[in-house]
Amino acid sequence: MPTLRQYRQAMLRISSGLGRVEAIASGTVTTMVVNALIGSYRNSHFVNQYLLRPDGSDTADRSRYCSASTGSTGTLTHAGDNYSDTTFTSENVELLRYEPYFYDEAINRVLHKLARLDVEIIPTHGRSRISLASMPWITGPGQRLEVKLRQSPVMNRNWRFEKWNGITSAGVLTPDDWTISGGTSTMAREPSVIEDGISPYALAVTYAGAAAVVSQTIARFTGVGVDSLQGKTVYLVGRARSGQASSVRLRMVETLSGGTTVTTDTSYAAADNQYHELASAAVKINDNTVSIAISGRVEVSETAYFSEIGLVLNSWGNAQRRDNPGYTNLDYDFSQYGNVPAIELASAYSWGSQVEVSAYRPYFVPTTRLTADGHNCDAPLEIVAYGAIAQVYKELRDISEGIARAGYEGLYQTYERQYQALAKGNRHVPDYSIISHDVTATRRPQLLAPYGSRR
């Protein structure tokens, strides 16, 4: 999972014309010594370049402008405020030929347009019209969605924490469809403390100040026919790992029409740092329930782990544990009400199955950005680096004239071709805009070759 720092430094390794990364040997409030530069460059060689300290402990020290360099000692002197942190141990410096903003902006632009095949699993609820409001990357029928019916009784989304497309202001990825509450408790993706065969990730939940609660609302309904879960039998299930007694359990809360609530809890997970199944007995949903929410709870100070949390209709056994349902391709029509797109199915499917929608989506929406060196993303390192290099040279071309402009144009075209080839070779779409134009919708759509692939 590359960070903004790693994307930027990959750019420098690929294109030395943009700068370089070197280890800092020592420094003062106004200087730093880079041993790799000793005796190899004339005085003033690095003057007017930017000195970026992505590993420093003080963000105020991040960027300075090189005002003098001494070739015999590898000393770089900066203009601007003195460094607050002069402990340079294990730090690198990025020597950038252009303004750091260019590099970070280029990376974010690639993340906004680089698309990969995404699969959304939407529990059915008795209606033939499936709103795509929760999938804003689907903007028109030109994207040619692949739609399938999935025979699974799981009624919540992202129940095994496979999808992580949100990002906090601190640059931490968050699981789709889940929220956290309770003091200053946090949740994070954990790729190592996992159960093989369930999900490539676990959800790590850290208690801080109050019980940490990760939750999802399953349904709000009116009790009309198959739209309702009222009177249905469900099971609250999950798998969790805890190191503290009486700490980790699951909870379902039914909100009744009068505003009162009914709570169902599972037993606590054993305090042995091993994964255990947590499952409620069969629960009959109340006849006047209007909303259902489920959650995983960490009630003692620790970091605990969940590999799945789900609400299952009718029965819970080995078939449901495997979650290996059959698939049926569905025909659909694309519709749009105002700015909200939807797919119209030929039939309505009640609770107890899922509609799976496959479509290309960019890694980030335009309002989401990596802004700090430690912010991270799942987009492939090399692909993003080549695309960002192309973007930098494109920007330099646009602000230049004459011979310089022609030179930047050549570099832009070279790296853009390499970016396009790498992205397509890895079944990505290099520019999301090429699949978001409007065309006439067709039945039984197929994904655009050669990128069609299930995850």
Residue pairs with C-beta under 8 A, 6 or more apart in sequence:
1 173
1 189
1 191
1 376
1 377
1 378
2 10
2 376
2 377
2 379
2 381
2 384
3 171
3 370
3 373
3 374
3 375
3 376
4 104
4 107
4 171
4 370
4 371
4 372
4 373
4 374
4 375
4 376
5 54
5 55
5 373
5 374
6 381
7 107
7 370
7 377
7 381
7 384
7 385
7 388
8 54
8 94
8 103
8 104
8 107
8 388
9 21
9 54
9 92
9 94
10 381
10 382
10 384
10 385
11 18
11 103
11 106
11 107
11 385
11 388
11 389
11 392
12 18
12 19
12 20
12 21
12 94
12 96
13 21
13 385
14 382
14 385
14 386
14 389
15 389
15 415
17 97
17 411
18 96
18 97
18 98
18 103
18 389
18 392
19 49
19 50
19 94
19 95
19 96
19 97
19 98
20 94
20 95
21 92
21 93
21 94
21 95
22 34
22 36
22 37
22 92
22 93
22 95
23 34
23 35
23 36
23 91
23 92
23 93
24 32
24 33
24 34
24 53
24 88
24 91
24 92
24 93
25 33
25 34
25 35
25 74
25 88
26 32
26 33
26 88
27 33
27 83
27 86
27 88
28 83
28 86
29 82
29 83
29 86
30 77
30 78
30 82
30 83
31 75
31 76
31 77
31 78
32 51
32 75
32 76
32 78
32 88
32 93
33 73
33 74
33 75
33 76
34 74
34 76
34 93
35 74
36 74
37 46
37 69
37 71
37 74
37 76
38 71
38 72
38 73
38 74
39 71
39 72
39 74
40 71
41 69
41 71
42 71
43 68
43 69
43 70
43 71
43 72
44 68
44 69
45 69
45 71
46 66
46 69
46 76
46 95
47 66
47 67
47 68
47 69
48 65
48 66
49 65
49 66
49 95
49 96
49 97
50 63
50 64
50 65
50 66
50 94
50 95
50 96
50 97
50 98
50 99
50 100
51 63
51 64
51 65
51 66
51 76
51 78
51 93
51 94
51 95
51 96
52 62
52 63
52 93
52 94
52 95
52 96
52 100
53 61
53 62
53 63
53 64
53 91
53 93
54 62
54 92
54 94
54 373
55 90
55 91
55 92
55 373
56 62
56 85
56 91
57 85
57 87
58 83
58 84
58 85
59 372
60 81
60 84
61 83
61 84
61 85
62 373
63 100
64 78
64 79
64 80
64 83
65 78
65 79
65 80
66 76
66 77
66 78
66 79
66 95
67 77
67 78
67 79
68 76
68 77
69 75
69 76
69 77
70 77
76 93
76 95
94 100
96 103
98 392
98 396
102 392
102 395
102 396
103 388
103 392
104 370
104 371
105 391
105 395
106 387
106 388
106 389
106 390
106 391
106 392
106 395
107 370
107 384
107 388
108 364
108 369
108 370
109 388
109 391
110 379
110 384
110 387
110 388
110 391
110 419
111 362
111 363
111 364
111 370
111 377
111 379
111 384
112 362
112 363
112 364
112 365
112 366
112 432
113 362
113 430
113 431
113 432
113 433
114 362
114 363
114 379
114 383
114 384
114 387
114 423
114 428
114 429
114 430
114 431
114 432
115 137
115 360
115 361
115 362
115 363
115 428
115 429
115 432
115 435
116 360
116 361
116 363
116 427
116 428
116 429
117 358
117 359
117 360
117 427
117 447
117 451
117 452
117 453
117 454
117 455
118 137
118 358
118 359
118 360
118 361
119 356
119 357
119 358
119 454
119 455
120 134
120 135
120 356
120 357
120 358
120 359
121 150
121 157
121 158
121 354
121 355
121 356
122 130
122 157
122 354
122 355
122 356
122 357
123 154
123 155
123 156
123 157
123 218
123 351
123 353
123 354
124 348
124 349
124 350
124 351
124 352
124 353
124 354
124 355
125 219
125 221
125 226
125 227
125 350
125 351
126 225
126 226
126 227
126 228
126 348
126 349
126 350
126 351
127 227
127 348
128 344
128 345
128 346
128 347
128 348
128 349
129 335
129 342
129 343
129 344
129 345
130 342
130 343
130 344
130 345
130 355
130 357
131 340
131 342
132 138
132 340
132 341
132 342
132 343
132 357
133 340
135 357
135 359
135 361
136 365
137 359
137 360
137 361
137 362
137 365
137 432
138 145
138 341
138 357
138 359
138 361
139 341
139 436
140 334
140 341
140 436
140 437
140 438
140 439
141 334
141 438
141 439
141 440
141 441
141 442
142 435
142 436
142 437
142 438
142 439
143 359
143 360
143 435
143 436
144 435
144 442
144 445
144 446
144 447
144 448
145 332
145 334
145 343
145 357
145 358
145 359
145 445
146 329
146 357
146 358
146 359
146 445
146 446
146 447
146 452
147 329
147 330
147 331
147 332
147 343
147 345
147 355
147 356
147 357
147 358
147 445
148 327
148 328
148 329
148 330
148 355
148 356
148 358
149 327
149 328
149 330
149 349
149 353
149 354
149 355
149 356
150 325
150 326
150 327
150 353
150 354
150 355
150 356
151 325
151 326
151 327
151 328
151 353
151 354
152 320
152 323
152 325
152 353
152 354
153 312
153 313
153 314
153 315
153 320
153 352
153 353
154 310
154 311
154 312
154 320
154 323
154 354
155 218
155 219
155 229
155 234
155 310
155 311
155 312
155 313
155 351
155 352
156 177
156 216
156 218
156 294
156 309
156 310
156 311
157 176
157 177
157 216
158 175
158 176
158 177
158 178
158 216
159 308
159 309
159 310
160 198
160 199
160 307
160 308
160 310
160 323
161 175
161 178
161 189
161 199
161 201
161 202
161 203
161 306
161 307
161 308
162 199
162 200
162 201
163 175
163 176
163 177
164 173
164 174
164 175
164 176
164 189
164 201
164 378
165 173
165 176
165 361
165 363
166 173
166 174
166 175
166 176
167 173
167 174
167 364
167 368
167 375
167 377
168 174
170 372
170 375
171 370
171 371
171 372
171 374
171 375
171 376
172 186
172 188
172 376
173 188
173 189
173 376
173 377
173 378
174 187
175 187
175 189
175 203
177 216
178 187
178 203
178 214
178 215
178 216
179 214
179 215
179 216
180 186
180 187
180 205
180 212
180 213
180 214
180 215
181 212
181 213
181 215
182 207
182 208
182 209
182 210
182 211
182 212
182 213
183 207
183 208
183 209
183 210
183 211
183 212
184 208
184 209
185 205
185 206
185 207
185 208
185 209
185 210
185 211
185 212
185 213
185 298
186 205
186 206
186 208
186 212
187 203
187 204
187 205
187 206
187 212
187 214
188 203
188 204
188 206
189 201
189 202
189 203
189 204
190 201
190 202
190 203
190 204
190 305
191 200
191 201
191 202
193 202
193 204
193 241
193 305
194 200
194 201
194 202
194 307
195 202
195 239
195 275
195 307
198 239
198 307
198 308
199 307
199 308
202 241
202 305
202 306
202 307
203 214
203 296
203 305
203 306
203 307
204 303
204 304
204 305
205 212
205 214
205 296
205 298
205 303
205 304
205 305
205 306
206 212
206 298
206 302
206 303
207 247
207 298
207 299
207 300
207 301
207 302
207 303
207 304
208 301
211 297
211 298
211 299
212 297
212 298
213 251
213 295
213 296
213 297
213 298
214 295
214 296
214 306
214 309
215 293
215 294
215 295
215 296
216 293
216 294
216 295
216 309
217 291
217 292
217 293
218 292
218 293
218 294
218 311
219 229
219 291
219 292
220 290
220 291
221 227
221 228
221 229
221 230
221 290
221 291
222 228
222 290
223 230
223 287
223 288
223 290
226 348
226 350
226 351
229 285
229 289
229 292
229 313
229 351
230 285
230 286
230 287
230 288
230 289
231 284
231 285
231 287
232 284
232 285
232 313
232 314
232 351
233 282
233 283
233 284
233 285
233 313
233 314
234 252
234 282
234 283
234 285
234 311
234 312
234 313
234 314
235 279
235 280
235 281
235 282
235 283
235 311
235 312
235 315
235 316
236 250
236 251
236 252
236 264
236 266
236 279
236 280
236 283
236 294
236 310
236 311
237 250
237 277
237 278
237 279
237 280
237 308
237 309
237 310
237 311
237 312
237 316
237 320
238 250
238 266
238 277
238 278
238 279
238 296
238 306
238 307
238 308
238 309
238 310
239 275
239 276
239 277
239 278
239 306
239 307
239 308
240 248
240 249
240 250
240 269
240 275
240 276
240 278
240 296
240 304
240 305
240 306
240 307
241 248
241 269
241 273
241 274
241 275
241 276
241 304
241 305
241 306
241 307
242 248
242 268
242 269
242 270
242 271
242 273
242 298
242 302
242 304
243 271
243 272
243 273
243 302
243 304
244 271
244 300
244 301
244 302
244 304
245 268
245 271
245 300
246 268
246 299
246 300
247 268
247 269
247 271
247 298
247 299
247 300
247 302
247 304
248 268
248 269
248 278
248 296
248 297
248 298
248 299
248 304
249 265
249 266
249 267
249 268
249 269
249 278
249 296
249 297
249 299
250 265
250 266
250 278
250 280
250 294
250 295
250 296
250 297
250 309
251 263
251 264
251 265
251 266
251 294
251 295
251 297
252 263
252 264
252 280
252 283
252 292
252 293
252 294
252 295
252 311
253 261
253 262
253 263
253 264
253 292
253 293
253 294
253 295
254 261
254 262
254 263
254 264
254 285
254 286
254 289
254 291
254 292
255 261
255 289
255 290
255 291
255 292
255 293
256 262
256 286
256 288
256 289
256 290
257 288
257 289
257 290
258 288
262 286
262 289
264 280
264 283
265 280
266 278
266 279
266 280
267 278
269 276
269 278
269 304
270 276
275 305
275 307
279 316
285 292
292 311
294 309
294 310
294 311
295 309
296 306
296 309
298 304
312 320
313 351
313 352
314 352
325 354
327 356
329 444
330 345
330 346
330 355
331 345
331 346
331 443
331 444
332 343
332 344
332 345
332 346
332 443
332 445
333 343
333 344
333 441
333 443
334 341
334 342
334 343
334 344
334 441
335 341
335 342
335 343
335 344
336 342
343 357
345 355
349 355
358 447
358 454
360 429
360 432
360 435
360 448
360 451
361 432
362 432
363 377
363 378
363 379
364 377
370 376
370 377
377 384
380 426
380 428
382 422
383 419
383 422
383 423
383 426
383 428
386 415
386 418
386 419
386 422
387 415
387 416
387 419
387 423
387 430
389 415
389 419
390 412
390 415
390 416
390 418
390 419
393 408
393 409
393 411
393 412
393 415
394 408
394 412
394 416
396 408
397 405
397 408
397 409
397 412
400 408
419 430
420 430
423 429
423 430
424 430
424 450
424 451
427 450
427 451
427 453
428 451
429 435
429 448
429 451
435 448
446 452
447 453
